[in-house]
Amino acid sequence: MSGAWDSEARLWPVGNWESKVVFKGHEHAVWGVLAYDSNTIITAAADQKIRIFKADGDLIREFQGGSTPIRALCRLPESAEGDFATADNEGIIKVWKLSGQQVAELRGPIPSSTHLHVYLPER
């Protein structure tokens, strides 16, 4: 998966220099991409939107992710309250369900250029 300044995200087959699927619809640079599972792709961008796609590029839903550009996405463990999290330009981390429902918001002394990492304990 890759996101780019051209407002698109792309799915690249391993060992191939041509993208398999192009995920379109954002109005600004795509900074966050997440292959949530084999059937679901999530993108987030400078347009402050989150888009959830089927792996073939069909849009499932789009929703507002905040009031500043979204920089990062990560999948959460099954034990978490939500399905995935976002981090924005203000350093705010939000937890979301795939339905688009926001279930938590984390604020604190986080640098404005936030990167999101989740520790998944061994099972």
Helices and strands as residue ranges (DSSP letters): E 2-3, E 9-11, E 21-23, E 30-37, E 40-45, E 49-54, E 59-64, E 70-75, E 84-88, E 93-96, E 102-106
